[in-house]
Amino acid sequence: MKITPLDIQQQQFKGKMLGGLDPNDVDSFLQFVAQEMESLIRENDELREQARKASQQAEEMAQREVTLRETMLAAQKISEEMKSNAQKEANLIISEAELKGERVVAAAEQKLVQLNNSIHEIRRQKLQFETALKSLLESHLKLLSTGDE
């Protein structure tokens, strides 16, 4: 059975004829008990409110923790994706640079072949010119030699 401070204040005792209870002492004690009980009920209500607020805060913190974990996982995933994309881009740049380098080397080799061919052609033309000049000089020398005779 629950008892309230009001129940304590309104409690009546039957008095005894001889040696019974002093009604003033009983009333003052009941008043004291009622005040103490009222104080305890208020304190109990305050503690319940504090417990409710603490529970609510704990739930909010748990939700924040979940949100923070999700955010951290998302950030980690984005970081890994960015890292992967950067690695792919770096590999692509390297591949393009290697391809461009191979093209430059191939062009240089082709130019070298052309220059070597040009050198051979110039040497051939020089030899042909020298031979033709020698032949011309010999024929002029023969003409001069025959004219002296």
Secondary structure, 3 states (H helix, E strand, C coil): CCCCHHHHHHCCCCCCCCCCCCHHHHHHHHHHHHHHHHHHHHHHHHHHHHHHHHHHHHHHHHHHHHHHHHHHHHHHHHHHHHHHHHHHHHHHHHHHHHHHHHHHHHHHHHHHHHHHHHHHHHHHHHHHHHHHHHHHHHHHHHHHHHHHC
